[in-house]
Amino acid sequence: MRAERLGLLSIAGAAAAWSTAGLFTRLIHVDTWTLLVWRNVFGGAFMGVVVAMMYRRRLVSLRLSRVGWFAATVNGLSMLAYLGALRETTVAHTVIIYATMPFVAAVLAWATLREAPTRPTLLAAFVALLGVVMAVGSGGSGRFLGDALAGLMTLGVAIYTTVVRAHRDVSLMLAAAVSPLIGATAALPRAHPLGVSAADLALIAVFATTSFALGLALYTYGARHVSPARAGLVSALDTPLAPLWVWLAFGEDPGVGTLIGGAVVLVAVLANLLLERHAGTPAG
């Protein structure tokens, strides 16, 4: 239970870190492909330091298994889709679509691991989905390409979460460190990495190490100790936070429907945490 609680706190911390991504993408004035390259390079370097600190003397002998390469590739490409979604549609639509991840993760976990979500988690995920419908259906502020990219990102994170959960006996932190480099390689042909100002490069470095790499490290750790459905549910905490930061900083009005939908998601997550704790039901 202690490991489960630490896992939940880690995932909540990851959600808080990820919620600032929309803010950074509005602050940084470079094209999406160039942003992807530099963010992933800085993020990969940060993750490399984390791996080095974790394994120390065993670092030289570390190798990625087939599972590790698969997880790294899926996660790297899903992060490309995430940043693309933030640039092509509103922050509110991106995170609200991502809030459907508990359902996707629950289906994948049941199909591959035969790990069914608990009733409180399933009920909370259903309530969260209602919040998603309310937010996305509240207006036409989203654009199809951005919404589609957000959907691909959601599927990718659900797959990554299930893989991490299925292979708890193997450390996938190395895969998390490699995944930014895969994303940078995929984005490089269309990027202009040498045309970035010093100010934007500094912002990208902060973005990469805080919102991106720190969030990824926390999520990778937490997903090992929490069921995929519940991991997706808790990570949906960034749904009400992400539009809030952009609204406060840039006045990007998320709309009343989005605010109400985000509040519904937040209530569903908090209610699930309280119900599971009261019932003493292991969520992992």
N, C-alpha and C positions, 0 to 999 in steps of 0.2 A: 504493500500500500504506500510506503514511503517513496518507492521508485515511481509509482503511478502519480503521486502528488507532485513530485519533482518534474515528471513528464508534462503534466498539465500546466504547471507554472512556466516551463520552458516554451510550450506552444503558445501560451498567452503572451509571453515576452516576444516571441517571433511575430505574432499578429500585430503587436504594438510597433515593432520595428518596421514591418512591411507596410503599415498604414501610412508611413511618411513617403512612400515611393512616388505617389502622385504629386506631392509637394515639390520633391526634387526635380521631377520631370518638367515642371513648370518653371523652376528657377534656372535650369541649365539650358543654354541657348545653342545647342548643336543638333545636327540631324540625328534621327533615331538610331541609324546603323553605327555612327561614330560613338554615340552614347553607349550603345551596347558593348562595343569593343572595349572602351576604356573602363566602364563599370565592371565588366567581367574580368579584365586584367587585374584591377585593384582588388576586386572581390576574391579572385583566385589566389592572389598573394596573401591576403588576410587569412583565408581558409588554410593555406599552406602552413602558415605560422601556427594555427590552431592544431593541425595534424602533427607538426613537429613537436609541439609541447606535450601532446597526448602520448606519443609513441617513443620519443627520444631515442634510446638505444636501438629500438626495433625499426626505426625509420627506414634504414637502408634496405631492409628485407621486405618492406611492404610491397604488395602486389595487388592489382585489381583483378577480381575474379570476373567471370562472364556476367554474373549478377550485378557486380559493381559497375561494369561498363554500361550495362543496360540502364541501371538507375541513373548514372551520370549523364547519359545521352538524353533520356527522357526529361530529366530535371533541367538540363541545359537548354533544350529546345522549348520547354514550357516557360522558362524565364524570358526567352526571346519573345514568345507570344504575349507574355504579361506586359513587358515594356511597350510592345507595339500596340497593345490594347489601350494602355494609358495615354498614348499619343493620338490614337484614332477615335476614341470615344471619351465620354466624361469619366472622371474618377469614380463617381457614384455608380455608373452602370457597370464598370469593371469589377468593383468589389461586390456589388450586389449579385452579379452573375456567379462570381466565385463562391458566394454563400451557398450555392447548390452543391458544393463539394461533399458535404456529409452524406448525401444520398448516393452520389457516384462512388465514393469510397466504401460505403456500406454494401452496395451491390458487388463491387469488385472483391471485397473481403469475404462476402458470403460465397461467391462463385469460386474463388481460388483457395481460400483458407477454411471455408465452412465456419467462419466466425460471425455469428449473427449479432447485431447490435441489441443492447438491452431495450426494454420498452420505453423507459424515460428518454433514452437517447433518440430512439426512433420518433417518438412523439415530438421532442424538441426540434429534430431535424425537419419534421413536417411543418411545424409552426414557423421555422426559419424560412422554409420554402414559400409559405404564404407571404412573408415579408418581402421576399425576392419578387414575387408576382406583383405585389402592390407597388414596389419601387420601379421596376422595369416598365410596368404598364401605366405608370403615372404620367408619362409624357414622351415626346419624340426627340429628346435631347441626345439619345445614343445614336451611333451610326453602325450600319450593318457590319462592316469590316472589323471595327473595334470590338463589337459584341461577339463576333465569331472568334476573334483571337482570344478574347476572355474565356470563351467556352473551351477552346483548345487548351489554354493554360489550366483551366479547372480540371480537365480530364488528365492532363499530364501530372499535376500535383497529386491527384487521387491515385494514379498508378504508382508514383514514387512513394507515397505514404504506405500503400499496400506492400510494396517490395521491402521497405525498411522494416515493417512489422513482421513480415514473413521470415526475414533473415536476421532475427535478433541475436543469433549466435555469431554473426559476422559484423565487424565494424564497417559501416558504410560512410564514415566521416571522410575517408579518402575519396570516395565517389563524389561526395558533396564538394570536395575541393577541386576535383577534376572537371566537374560539370560547368563551371564558369568558363574554363578554357575551351571547352567544346562550343559553347555559345559564342565566344569571341572569334573562334575560327570560322564559324558559320556566317558571322556578320561582317568579317573583315573585307571580303571582296567588294562590298558596296559602301564601305566606310571611308572617311578621310581623317585618320587619326592625327596627322601632323598639323591640321588646321584648327586646333583647339587653343583658345586663349588660356593663359595661366589661371585666371579667375575661374573659368569653367572647369578646368582640370582639377583645381582644388575642391570645387563643389562635387565633382564626380567622385573624387577620392573619398570624401565624407559619405556620400550616398552609398558607395560600394561597400565600405567597411561597416556602416551602421545598419542602414535599411536592408541591404542585400545580404552581405556575408554573415553578419551577426544573426540576422533572422533565420538564415539557412542553417547555421550551426545549431541554434536553439531548437529549430523544428526537427532536424535530423535526430538529435538526441531524444526529444520528447516523443516522437512518433514510434520509437522502439518500445515505449512503456505504456502506450495508450492505444485503444482500439482505433482502427482507421476511421470509423464513423464519428467517434468522439473527438479524435484529433481534428477532423474536418470541421466539426461543430465549434470547437474552441477557437480554431484559427479564424473562424468567421467574425471574431471580435473586431477585426480591422474594418468590417463593413460600416459601422457607425463612425469610426475614427477617421478613416481616409478622406471622406468628403468634408468632414469638419475642418481638417487642417487646410485644405484647399480653399474652402469657403472663407475661413478667417484670414488667410494670407492674400487671396486674389479675388475674393468676392464671387467665385464660381458657384452660383446658387444651385444646390442639388434638387430643389423643388420640394414641396410639402410631402408628396407621395413617397419620395425617396427617404426623407427624414423619418416618416412614420414607419416605412418598411425597415429601415435600419434599426429603429427602436424595437420593432418586433423581433428582429434577429437577436439583438442584444438581450432582450428579456428571455428569449428561448434558451440562449446559452447559459445565462446565470441560473435560470430555473433548473436546467439539467444538472448543473454542478451541485446545486443545493439538494435536489432530489436524490442523486446518486450518493452523495455523502450521507444523507439521512438514512437511506436504505442500506448503506454499507455494501453496495453492490460493486464488485470489481469491474471496472470499465476496461480493463486490458487483460 
